Amino acid sequence: MSRLPQINPRKLVAVLKYAGFEEFDQHGSHLILINKKLDLQTSVPMHSGDVGRGLLKKILKQALLSEEEFRKHF
């Protein structure tokens, strides 16, 4: 299995929305997304540049998405 890619924050938000999350709020440069059905919350930094692999892994863990599910929608 290959490593997770670095990803643009907008693409990451699109993947999370496809997985059932919706935009809830924004605090500074961090977009808060929630999944009401699963009662989950995560945030994505909307900075310029890519989201690093480590942070991406933490966001996927918060969203209860496996790396395989992420790769399907990415």
PDB file with SEQRES, HELIX, SHEET and CRYST1 records, atoms N, CA, C and O in Angstrom:
SEQRES   1 A   74  MET SER ARG LEU PRO GLN ILE ASN PRO ARG LYS LEU VAL          
SEQRES   2 A   74  ALA VAL LEU LYS TYR ALA GLY PHE GLU GLU PHE ASP GLN          
SEQRES   3 A   74  HIS GLY SER HIS LEU ILE LEU ILE ASN LYS LYS LEU ASP          
SEQRES   4 A   74  LEU GLN THR SER VAL PRO MET HIS SER GLY ASP VAL GLY          
SEQRES   5 A   74  ARG GLY LEU LEU LYS LYS ILE LEU LYS GLN ALA LEU LEU          
SEQRES   6 A   74  SER GLU GLU GLU PHE ARG LYS HIS PHE                          
HELIX    1 AA1 PRO A    9  TYR A   18  1                                  10    
HELIX    2 AA2 ARG A   53  GLN A   62  1                                  10    
HELIX    3 AA3 GLU A   67  HIS A   73  1                                   7    
SHEET    1 AA1 3 GLU A  22  HIS A  27  0                                        
SHEET    2 AA1 3 HIS A  30  ASN A  35 -1                                        
SHEET    3 AA1 3 LEU A  40  PRO A  45 -1                                        
CRYST1    1.000    1.000    1.000  90.00  90.00  90.00 P 1           1          
ATOM      1  N   MET A   1       0.844  -1.174   0.000  1.00  0.00           N  
ATOM      2  CA  MET A   1       0.000   0.000   0.000  1.00  0.00           C  
ATOM      3  C   MET A   1       0.890   1.238   0.000  1.00  0.00           C  
ATOM      4  O   MET A   1       1.869   1.306   0.743  1.00  0.00           O  
ATOM      5  N   SER A   2       0.552   2.196  -0.820  1.00  0.00           N  
ATOM      6  CA  SER A   2       1.347   3.410  -0.907  1.00  0.00           C  
ATOM      7  C   SER A   2       0.952   4.400   0.178  1.00  0.00           C  
ATOM      8  O   SER A   2      -0.087   4.263   0.823  1.00  0.00           O  
ATOM      9  N   ARG A   3       1.784   5.375   0.356  1.00  0.00           N  
ATOM     10  CA  ARG A   3       1.525   6.397   1.372  1.00  0.00           C  
ATOM     11  C   ARG A   3       0.358   7.271   0.961  1.00  0.00           C  
ATOM     12  O   ARG A   3       0.009   7.361  -0.216  1.00  0.00           O  
ATOM     13  N   LEU A   4      -0.237   7.910   1.947  1.00  0.00           N  
ATOM     14  CA  LEU A   4      -1.298   8.866   1.662  1.00  0.00           C  
ATOM     15  C   LEU A   4      -0.707  10.051   0.910  1.00  0.00           C  
ATOM     16  O   LEU A   4       0.436  10.428   1.168  1.00  0.00           O  
ATOM     17  N   PRO A   5      -1.449  10.641  -0.001  1.00  0.00           N  
ATOM     18  CA  PRO A   5      -0.936  11.796  -0.735  1.00  0.00           C  
ATOM     19  C   PRO A   5      -1.113  13.072   0.071  1.00  0.00           C  
ATOM     20  O   PRO A   5      -1.939  13.135   0.981  1.00  0.00           O  
ATOM     21  N   GLN A   6      -0.341  14.075  -0.266  1.00  0.00           N  
ATOM     22  CA  GLN A   6      -0.645  15.410   0.227  1.00  0.00           C  
ATOM     23  C   GLN A   6      -1.806  15.885  -0.630  1.00  0.00           C  
ATOM     24  O   GLN A   6      -1.863  15.565  -1.818  1.00  0.00           O  
ATOM     25  N   ILE A   7      -2.729  16.638  -0.056  1.00  0.00           N  
ATOM     26  CA  ILE A   7      -3.942  16.983  -0.776  1.00  0.00           C  
ATOM     27  C   ILE A   7      -4.307  18.441  -0.533  1.00  0.00           C  
ATOM     28  O   ILE A   7      -4.087  18.985   0.550  1.00  0.00           O  
ATOM     29  N   ASN A   8      -4.860  19.050  -1.550  1.00  0.00           N  
ATOM     30  CA  ASN A   8      -5.364  20.408  -1.453  1.00  0.00           C  
ATOM     31  C   ASN A   8      -6.551  20.424  -0.490  1.00  0.00           C  
ATOM     32  O   ASN A   8      -7.387  19.523  -0.551  1.00  0.00           O  
ATOM     33  N   PRO A   9      -6.654  21.415   0.393  1.00  0.00           N  
ATOM     34  CA  PRO A   9      -7.765  21.445   1.355  1.00  0.00           C  
ATOM     35  C   PRO A   9      -9.144  21.403   0.704  1.00  0.00           C  
ATOM     36  O   PRO A   9     -10.058  20.782   1.246  1.00  0.00           O  
ATOM     37  N   ARG A  10      -9.306  22.041  -0.428  1.00  0.00           N  
ATOM     38  CA  ARG A  10     -10.615  22.042  -1.107  1.00  0.00           C  
ATOM     39  C   ARG A  10     -10.997  20.636  -1.583  1.00  0.00           C  
ATOM     40  O   ARG A  10     -12.163  20.249  -1.510  1.00  0.00           O  
ATOM     41  N   LYS A  11     -10.019  19.882  -2.065  1.00  0.00           N  
ATOM     42  CA  LYS A  11     -10.287  18.506  -2.486  1.00  0.00           C  
ATOM     43  C   LYS A  11     -10.638  17.635  -1.280  1.00  0.00           C  
ATOM     44  O   LYS A  11     -11.506  16.766  -1.366  1.00  0.00           O  
ATOM     45  N   LEU A  12      -9.960  17.873  -0.161  1.00  0.00           N  
ATOM     46  CA  LEU A  12     -10.248  17.124   1.053  1.00  0.00           C  
ATOM     47  C   LEU A  12     -11.672  17.403   1.528  1.00  0.00           C  
ATOM     48  O   LEU A  12     -12.381  16.479   1.925  1.00  0.00           O  
ATOM     49  N   VAL A  13     -12.093  18.654   1.493  1.00  0.00           N  
ATOM     50  CA  VAL A  13     -13.460  19.008   1.875  1.00  0.00           C  
ATOM     51  C   VAL A  13     -14.452  18.318   0.947  1.00  0.00           C  
ATOM     52  O   VAL A  13     -15.490  17.840   1.404  1.00  0.00           O  
ATOM     53  N   ALA A  14     -14.151  18.257  -0.347  1.00  0.00           N  
ATOM     54  CA  ALA A  14     -15.042  17.587  -1.303  1.00  0.00           C  
ATOM     55  C   ALA A  14     -15.177  16.099  -0.970  1.00  0.00           C  
ATOM     56  O   ALA A  14     -16.276  15.548  -1.047  1.00  0.00           O  
ATOM     57  N   VAL A  15     -14.079  15.449  -0.604  1.00  0.00           N  
ATOM     58  CA  VAL A  15     -14.126  14.033  -0.228  1.00  0.00           C  
ATOM     59  C   VAL A  15     -14.966  13.852   1.033  1.00  0.00           C  
ATOM     60  O   VAL A  15     -15.776  12.929   1.116  1.00  0.00           O  
ATOM     61  N   LEU A  16     -14.773  14.731   2.013  1.00  0.00           N  
ATOM     62  CA  LEU A  16     -15.538  14.642   3.257  1.00  0.00           C  
ATOM     63  C   LEU A  16     -17.028  14.881   3.014  1.00  0.00           C  
ATOM     64  O   LEU A  16     -17.872  14.228   3.627  1.00  0.00           O  
ATOM     65  N   LYS A  17     -17.346  15.806   2.130  1.00  0.00           N  
ATOM     66  CA  LYS A  17     -18.757  16.048   1.801  1.00  0.00           C  
ATOM     67  C   LYS A  17     -19.356  14.819   1.129  1.00  0.00           C  
ATOM     68  O   LYS A  17     -20.501  14.461   1.405  1.00  0.00           O  
ATOM     69  N   TYR A  18     -18.609  14.181   0.266  1.00  0.00           N  
ATOM     70  CA  TYR A  18     -19.086  12.958  -0.384  1.00  0.00           C  
ATOM     71  C   TYR A  18     -19.335  11.859   0.642  1.00  0.00           C  
ATOM     72  O   TYR A  18     -20.200  11.005   0.450  1.00  0.00           O  
ATOM     73  N   ALA A  19     -18.563  11.885   1.743  1.00  0.00           N  
ATOM     74  CA  ALA A  19     -18.696  10.882   2.802  1.00  0.00           C  
ATOM     75  C   ALA A  19     -19.799  11.233   3.801  1.00  0.00           C  
ATOM     76  O   ALA A  19     -19.989  10.518   4.784  1.00  0.00           O  
ATOM     77  N   GLY A  20     -20.526  12.321   3.561  1.00  0.00           N  
ATOM     78  CA  GLY A  20     -21.663  12.649   4.415  1.00  0.00           C  
ATOM     79  C   GLY A  20     -21.471  13.838   5.338  1.00  0.00           C  
ATOM     80  O   GLY A  20     -22.357  14.140   6.138  1.00  0.00           O  
ATOM     81  N   PHE A  21     -20.354  14.510   5.248  1.00  0.00           N  
ATOM     82  CA  PHE A  21     -20.115  15.686   6.086  1.00  0.00           C  
ATOM     83  C   PHE A  21     -20.675  16.923   5.407  1.00  0.00           C  
ATOM     84  O   PHE A  21     -20.819  16.960   4.185  1.00  0.00           O  
ATOM     85  N   GLU A  22     -20.988  17.934   6.203  1.00  0.00           N  
ATOM     86  CA  GLU A  22     -21.432  19.215   5.665  1.00  0.00           C  
ATOM     87  C   GLU A  22     -20.733  20.328   6.429  1.00  0.00           C  
ATOM     88  O   GLU A  22     -20.342  20.164   7.585  1.00  0.00           O  
ATOM     89  N   GLU A  23     -20.586  21.466   5.755  1.00  0.00           N  
ATOM     90  CA  GLU A  23     -19.945  22.613   6.389  1.00  0.00           C  
ATOM     91  C   GLU A  23     -20.826  23.097   7.530  1.00  0.00           C  
ATOM     92  O   GLU A  23     -22.040  23.234   7.378  1.00  0.00           O  
ATOM     93  N   PHE A  24     -20.202  23.355   8.671  1.00  0.00           N  
ATOM     94  CA  PHE A  24     -20.949  23.776   9.848  1.00  0.00           C  
ATOM     95  C   PHE A  24     -20.581  25.191  10.257  1.00  0.00           C  
ATOM     96  O   PHE A  24     -21.462  26.016  10.496  1.00  0.00           O  
ATOM     97  N   ASP A  25     -19.287  25.481  10.340  1.00  0.00           N  
ATOM     98  CA  ASP A  25     -18.819  26.767  10.833  1.00  0.00           C  
ATOM     99  C   ASP A  25     -17.392  26.976  10.363  1.00  0.00           C  
ATOM    100  O   ASP A  25     -16.757  26.055   9.848  1.00  0.00           O  
ATOM    101  N   GLN A  26     -16.894  28.180  10.541  1.00  0.00           N  
ATOM    102  CA  GLN A  26     -15.496  28.450  10.234  1.00  0.00           C  
ATOM    103  C   GLN A  26     -14.920  29.312  11.336  1.00  0.00           C  
ATOM    104  O   GLN A  26     -15.494  30.340  11.695  1.00  0.00           O  
ATOM    105  N   HIS A  27     -13.785  28.893  11.875  1.00  0.00           N  
ATOM    106  CA  HIS A  27     -13.074  29.647  12.902  1.00  0.00           C  
ATOM    107  C   HIS A  27     -11.731  30.044  12.317  1.00  0.00           C  
ATOM    108  O   HIS A  27     -10.827  29.218  12.192  1.00  0.00           O  
ATOM    109  N   GLY A  28     -11.610  31.300  11.964  1.00  0.00           N  
ATOM    110  CA  GLY A  28     -10.383  31.753  11.327  1.00  0.00           C  
ATOM    111  C   GLY A  28     -10.231  31.059   9.982  1.00  0.00           C  
ATOM    112  O   GLY A  28     -11.103  31.168   9.120  1.00  0.00           O  
ATOM    113  N   SER A  29      -9.134  30.353   9.805  1.00  0.00           N  
ATOM    114  CA  SER A  29      -8.896  29.669   8.534  1.00  0.00           C  
ATOM    115  C   SER A  29      -9.257  28.192   8.593  1.00  0.00           C  
ATOM    116  O   SER A  29      -8.958  27.447   7.660  1.00  0.00           O  
ATOM    117  N   HIS A  30      -9.898  27.756   9.678  1.00  0.00           N  
ATOM    118  CA  HIS A  30     -10.258  26.344   9.824  1.00  0.00           C  
ATOM    119  C   HIS A  30     -11.754  26.144   9.601  1.00  0.00           C  
ATOM    120  O   HIS A  30     -12.582  26.741  10.289  1.00  0.00           O  
ATOM    121  N   LEU A  31     -12.083  25.302   8.638  1.00  0.00           N  
ATOM    122  CA  LEU A  31     -13.464  24.984   8.312  1.00  0.00           C  
ATOM    123  C   LEU A  31     -13.894  23.785   9.154  1.00  0.00           C  
ATOM    124  O   LEU A  31     -13.226  22.751   9.161  1.00  0.00           O  
ATOM    125  N   ILE A  32     -15.015  23.931   9.863  1.00  0.00           N  
ATOM    126  CA  ILE A  32     -15.541  22.869  10.701  1.00  0.00           C  
ATOM    127  C   ILE A  32     -16.605  22.125   9.909  1.00  0.00           C  
ATOM    128  O   ILE A  32     -17.532  22.737   9.379  1.00  0.00           O  
ATOM    129  N   LEU A  33     -16.472  20.804   9.830  1.00  0.00           N  
ATOM    130  CA  LEU A  33     -17.442  19.966   9.129  1.00  0.00           C  
ATOM    131  C   LEU A  33     -18.056  18.985  10.113  1.00  0.00           C  
ATOM    132  O   LEU A  33     -17.377  18.497  11.016  1.00  0.00           O  
ATOM    133  N   ILE A  34     -19.341  18.696   9.939  1.00  0.00           N  
ATOM    134  CA  ILE A  34     -20.010  17.744  10.821  1.00  0.00           C  
ATOM    135  C   ILE A  34     -20.750  16.705   9.990  1.00  0.00           C  
ATOM    136  O   ILE A  34     -21.145  16.952   8.850  1.00  0.00           O  
ATOM    137  N   ASN A  35     -20.921  15.545  10.591  1.00  0.00           N  
ATOM    138  CA  ASN A  35     -21.745  14.486  10.022  1.00  0.00           C  
ATOM    139  C   ASN A  35     -22.822  14.214  11.065  1.00  0.00           C  
ATOM    140  O   ASN A  35     -22.567  13.554  12.072  1.00  0.00           O  
ATOM    141  N   LYS A  36     -24.024  14.724  10.821  1.00  0.00           N  
ATOM    142  CA  LYS A  36     -25.108  14.609  11.792  1.00  0.00           C  
ATOM    143  C   LYS A  36     -25.534  13.160  11.998  1.00  0.00           C  
ATOM    144  O   LYS A  36     -25.893  12.767  13.108  1.00  0.00           O  
ATOM    145  N   LYS A  37     -25.496  12.376  10.943  1.00  0.00           N  
ATOM    146  CA  LYS A  37     -25.930  10.987  11.036  1.00  0.00           C  
ATOM    147  C   LYS A  37     -25.039  10.182  11.986  1.00  0.00           C  
ATOM    148  O   LYS A  37     -25.536   9.383  12.779  1.00  0.00           O  
ATOM    149  N   LEU A  38     -23.727  10.396  11.903  1.00  0.00           N  
ATOM    150  CA  LEU A  38     -22.781   9.653  12.732  1.00  0.00           C  
ATOM    151  C   LEU A  38     -22.333  10.440  13.965  1.00  0.00           C  
ATOM    152  O   LEU A  38     -21.557   9.936  14.777  1.00  0.00           O  
ATOM    153  N   ASP A  39     -22.828  11.688  14.106  1.00  0.00           N  
ATOM    154  CA  ASP A  39     -22.468  12.558  15.217  1.00  0.00           C  
ATOM    155  C   ASP A  39     -20.951  12.730  15.314  1.00  0.00           C  
ATOM    156  O   ASP A  39     -20.348  12.502  16.362  1.00  0.00           O  
ATOM    157  N   LEU A  40     -20.347  13.142  14.185  1.00  0.00           N  
ATOM    158  CA  LEU A  40     -18.901  13.342  14.105  1.00  0.00           C  
ATOM    159  C   LEU A  40     -18.599  14.780  13.711  1.00  0.00           C  
ATOM    160  O   LEU A  40     -19.417  15.456  13.088  1.00  0.00           O  
ATOM    161  N   GLN A  41     -17.410  15.232  14.088  1.00  0.00           N  
ATOM    162  CA  GLN A  41     -16.965  16.571  13.728  1.00  0.00           C  
ATOM    163  C   GLN A  41     -15.483  16.530  13.425  1.00  0.00           C  
ATOM    164  O   GLN A  41     -14.735  15.803  14.078  1.00  0.00           O  
ATOM    165  N   THR A  42     -15.052  17.299  12.447  1.00  0.00           N  
ATOM    166  CA  THR A  42     -13.638  17.444  12.143  1.00  0.00           C  
ATOM    167  C   THR A  42     -13.409  18.835  11.577  1.00  0.00           C  
ATOM    168  O   THR A  42     -14.359  19.509  11.179  1.00  0.00           O  
ATOM    169  N   SER A  43     -12.176  19.262  11.538  1.00  0.00           N  
ATOM    170  CA  SER A  43     -11.866  20.569  10.963  1.00  0.00           C  
ATOM    171  C   SER A  43     -10.746  20.411   9.940  1.00  0.00           C  
ATOM    172  O   SER A  43      -9.884  19.540  10.053  1.00  0.00           O  
ATOM    173  N   VAL A  44     -10.793  21.286   8.940  1.00  0.00           N  
ATOM    174  CA  VAL A  44      -9.803  21.273   7.867  1.00  0.00           C  
ATOM    175  C   VAL A  44      -9.201  22.669   7.766  1.00  0.00           C  
ATOM    176  O   VAL A  44      -9.938  23.643   7.612  1.00  0.00           O  
ATOM    177  N   PRO A  45      -7.871  22.789   7.849  1.00  0.00           N  
ATOM    178  CA  PRO A  45      -7.249  24.100   7.689  1.00  0.00           C  
ATOM    179  C   PRO A  45      -7.308  24.526   6.224  1.00  0.00           C  
ATOM    180  O   PRO A  45      -6.818  23.816   5.346  1.00  0.00           O  
ATOM    181  N   MET A  46      -7.900  25.672   5.967  1.00  0.00           N  
ATOM    182  CA  MET A  46      -8.065  26.153   4.597  1.00  0.00           C  
ATOM    183  C   MET A  46      -6.928  27.108   4.234  1.00  0.00           C  
ATOM    184  O   MET A  46      -7.164  28.202   3.721  1.00  0.00           O  
ATOM    185  N   HIS A  47      -5.708  26.686   4.502  1.00  0.00           N  
ATOM    186  CA  HIS A  47      -4.528  27.475   4.180  1.00  0.00           C  
ATOM    187  C   HIS A  47      -4.139  27.238   2.728  1.00  0.00           C  
ATOM    188  O   HIS A  47      -4.613  26.297   2.091  1.00  0.00           O  
ATOM    189  N   SER A  48      -3.271  28.103   2.215  1.00  0.00           N  
ATOM    190  CA  SER A  48      -2.732  27.827   0.887  1.00  0.00           C  
ATOM    191  C   SER A  48      -1.757  26.659   1.034  1.00  0.00           C  
ATOM    192  O   SER A  48      -1.163  26.471   2.096  1.00  0.00           O  
ATOM    193  N   GLY A  49      -1.602  25.906   0.006  1.00  0.00           N  
ATOM    194  CA  GLY A  49      -0.735  24.737   0.081  1.00  0.00           C  
ATOM    195  C   GLY A  49      -1.528  23.495   0.451  1.00  0.00           C  
ATOM    196  O   GLY A  49      -2.739  23.557   0.664  1.00  0.00           O  
ATOM    197  N   ASP A  50      -0.843  22.381   0.524  1.00  0.00           N  
ATOM    198  CA  ASP A  50      -1.488  21.098   0.755  1.00  0.00           C  
ATOM    199  C   ASP A  50      -1.556  20.739   2.235  1.00  0.00           C  
ATOM    200  O   ASP A  50      -0.791  21.243   3.058  1.00  0.00           O  
ATOM    201  N   VAL A  51      -2.496  19.854   2.543  1.00  0.00           N  
ATOM    202  CA  VAL A  51      -2.596  19.270   3.879  1.00  0.00           C  
ATOM    203  C   VAL A  51      -1.591  18.121   3.911  1.00  0.00           C  
ATOM    204  O   VAL A  51      -1.578  17.274   3.017  1.00  0.00           O  
ATOM    205  N   GLY A  52      -0.768  18.096   4.924  1.00  0.00           N  
ATOM    206  CA  GLY A  52       0.267  17.068   5.033  1.00  0.00           C  
ATOM    207  C   GLY A  52      -0.308  15.697   5.328  1.00  0.00           C  
ATOM    208  O   GLY A  52      -1.468  15.565   5.717  1.00  0.00           O  
ATOM    209  N   ARG A  53       0.512  14.685   5.140  1.00  0.00           N  
ATOM    210  CA  ARG A  53       0.075  13.298   5.327  1.00  0.00           C  
ATOM    211  C   ARG A  53      -0.343  12.999   6.772  1.00  0.00           C  
ATOM    212  O   ARG A  53      -1.337  12.312   7.004  1.00  0.00           O  
ATOM    213  N   GLY A  54       0.409  13.508   7.721  1.00  0.00           N  
ATOM    214  CA  GLY A  54       0.099  13.254   9.127  1.00  0.00           C  
ATOM    215  C   GLY A  54      -1.243  13.849   9.527  1.00  0.00           C  
ATOM    216  O   GLY A  54      -2.054  13.186  10.174  1.00  0.00           O  
ATOM    217  N   LEU A  55      -1.473  15.089   9.143  1.00  0.00           N  
ATOM    218  CA  LEU A  55      -2.739  15.745   9.453  1.00  0.00           C  
ATOM    219  C   LEU A  55      -3.884  15.074   8.711  1.00  0.00           C  
ATOM    220  O   LEU A  55      -4.971  14.915   9.267  1.00  0.00           O  
ATOM    221  N   LEU A  56      -3.658  14.681   7.473  1.00  0.00           N  
ATOM    222  CA  LEU A  56      -4.686  13.981   6.707  1.00  0.00           C  
ATOM    223  C   LEU A  56      -5.094  12.695   7.417  1.00  0.00           C  
ATOM    224  O   LEU A  56      -6.279  12.371   7.495  1.00  0.00           O  
ATOM    225  N   LYS A  57      -4.116  11.970   7.931  1.00  0.00           N  
ATOM    226  CA  LYS A  57      -4.406  10.718   8.640  1.00  0.00           C  
ATOM    227  C   LYS A  57      -5.252  10.990   9.889  1.00  0.00           C  
ATOM    228  O   LYS A  57      -6.168  10.224  10.187  1.00  0.00           O  
ATOM    229  N   LYS A  58      -4.958  12.070  10.621  1.00  0.00           N  
ATOM    230  CA  LYS A  58      -5.732  12.426  11.807  1.00  0.00           C  
ATOM    231  C   LYS A  58      -7.166  12.822  11.440  1.00  0.00           C  
ATOM    232  O   LYS A  58      -8.112  12.452  12.135  1.00  0.00           O  
ATOM    233  N   ILE A  59      -7.322  13.571  10.353  1.00  0.00           N  
ATOM    234  CA  ILE A  59      -8.658  13.984   9.911  1.00  0.00           C  
ATOM    235  C   ILE A  59      -9.472  12.763   9.499  1.00  0.00           C  
ATOM    236  O   ILE A  59     -10.653  12.670   9.836  1.00  0.00           O  
ATOM    237  N   LEU A  60      -8.863  11.829   8.776  1.00  0.00           N  
ATOM    238  CA  LEU A  60      -9.566  10.614   8.369  1.00  0.00           C  
ATOM    239  C   LEU A  60      -9.979   9.791   9.585  1.00  0.00           C  
ATOM    240  O   LEU A  60     -11.055   9.194   9.596  1.00  0.00           O  
ATOM    241  N   LYS A  61      -9.133   9.758  10.600  1.00  0.00           N  
ATOM    242  CA  LYS A  61      -9.457   9.020  11.823  1.00  0.00           C  
ATOM    243  C   LYS A  61     -10.652   9.661  12.521  1.00  0.00           C  
ATOM    244  O   LYS A  61     -11.546   8.954  12.986  1.00  0.00           O  
ATOM    245  N   GLN A  62     -10.678  10.994  12.600  1.00  0.00           N  
ATOM    246  CA  GLN A  62     -11.806  11.695  13.208  1.00  0.00           C  
ATOM    247  C   GLN A  62     -13.091  11.454  12.427  1.00  0.00           C  
ATOM    248  O   GLN A  62     -14.171  11.380  13.013  1.00  0.00           O  
ATOM    249  N   ALA A  63     -12.978  11.332  11.109  1.00  0.00           N  
ATOM    250  CA  ALA A  63     -14.142  11.153  10.243  1.00  0.00           C  
ATOM    251  C   ALA A  63     -14.541   9.679  10.111  1.00  0.00           C  
ATOM    252  O   ALA A  63     -15.509   9.356   9.422  1.00  0.00           O  
ATOM    253  N   LEU A  64     -13.801   8.797  10.767  1.00  0.00           N  
ATOM    254  CA  LEU A  64     -14.033   7.350  10.677  1.00  0.00           C  
ATOM    255  C   LEU A  64     -13.979   6.847   9.239  1.00  0.00           C  
ATOM    256  O   LEU A  64     -14.758   5.978   8.847  1.00  0.00           O  
ATOM    257  N   LEU A  65     -13.058   7.397   8.460  1.00  0.00           N  
ATOM    258  CA  LEU A  65     -12.842   6.961   7.076  1.00  0.00           C  
ATOM    259  C   LEU A  65     -11.529   6.192   7.005  1.00  0.00           C  
ATOM    260  O   LEU A  65     -10.510   6.648   7.523  1.00  0.00           O  
ATOM    261  N   SER A  66     -11.552   5.040   6.371  1.00  0.00           N  
ATOM    262  CA  SER A  66     -10.312   4.291   6.183  1.00  0.00           C  
ATOM    263  C   SER A  66      -9.533   4.904   5.007  1.00  0.00           C  
ATOM    264  O   SER A  66     -10.076   5.668   4.208  1.00  0.00           O  
ATOM    265  N   GLU A  67      -8.275   4.551   4.931  1.00  0.00           N  
ATOM    266  CA  GLU A  67      -7.457   5.050   3.828  1.00  0.00           C  
ATOM    267  C   GLU A  67      -7.991   4.534   2.492  1.00  0.00           C  
ATOM    268  O   GLU A  67      -7.919   5.234   1.482  1.00  0.00           O  
ATOM    269  N   GLU A  68      -8.525   3.315   2.484  1.00  0.00           N  
ATOM    270  CA  GLU A  68      -9.078   2.742   1.254  1.00  0.00           C  
ATOM    271  C   GLU A  68     -10.317   3.522   0.800  1.00  0.00           C  
ATOM    272  O   GLU A  68     -10.479   3.806  -0.387  1.00  0.00           O  
ATOM    273  N   GLU A  69     -11.187   3.865   1.754  1.00  0.00           N  
ATOM    274  CA  GLU A  69     -12.373   4.656   1.407  1.00  0.00           C  
ATOM    275  C   GLU A  69     -11.968   6.025   0.875  1.00  0.00           C  
ATOM    276  O   GLU A  69     -12.559   6.529  -0.081  1.00  0.00           O  
ATOM    277  N   PHE A  70     -10.950   6.627   1.505  1.00  0.00           N  
ATOM    278  CA  PHE A  70     -10.459   7.921   1.044  1.00  0.00           C  
ATOM    279  C   PHE A  70      -9.949   7.818  -0.384  1.00  0.00           C  
ATOM    280  O   PHE A  70     -10.260   8.666  -1.220  1.00  0.00           O  
ATOM    281  N   ARG A  71      -9.174   6.793  -0.661  1.00  0.00           N  
ATOM    282  CA  ARG A  71      -8.603   6.637  -2.013  1.00  0.00           C  
ATOM    283  C   ARG A  71      -9.691   6.425  -3.072  1.00  0.00           C  
ATOM    284  O   ARG A  71      -9.540   6.862  -4.213  1.00  0.00           O  
ATOM    285  N   LYS A  72     -10.782   5.755  -2.695  1.00  0.00           N  
ATOM    286  CA  LYS A  72     -11.887   5.563  -3.640  1.00  0.00           C  
ATOM    287  C   LYS A  72     -12.489   6.881  -4.089  1.00  0.00           C  
ATOM    288  O   LYS A  72     -12.815   7.060  -5.263  1.00  0.00           O  
ATOM    289  N   HIS A  73     -12.636   7.807  -3.141  1.00  0.00           N  
ATOM    290  CA  HIS A  73     -13.302   9.084  -3.430  1.00  0.00           C  
ATOM    291  C   HIS A  73     -12.354  10.167  -3.864  1.00  0.00           C  
ATOM    292  O   HIS A  73     -12.792  11.211  -4.349  1.00  0.00           O  
ATOM    293  N   PHE A  74     -11.046   9.945  -3.702  1.00  0.00           N  
ATOM    294  CA  PHE A  74     -10.042  10.933  -4.091  1.00  0.00           C  
ATOM    295  C   PHE A  74      -9.759  10.792  -5.524  1.00  0.00           C  
ATOM    296  O   PHE A  74      -8.937  11.530  -6.067  1.00  0.00           O  
TER     297      PHE A  74                                                      
END                                                                             
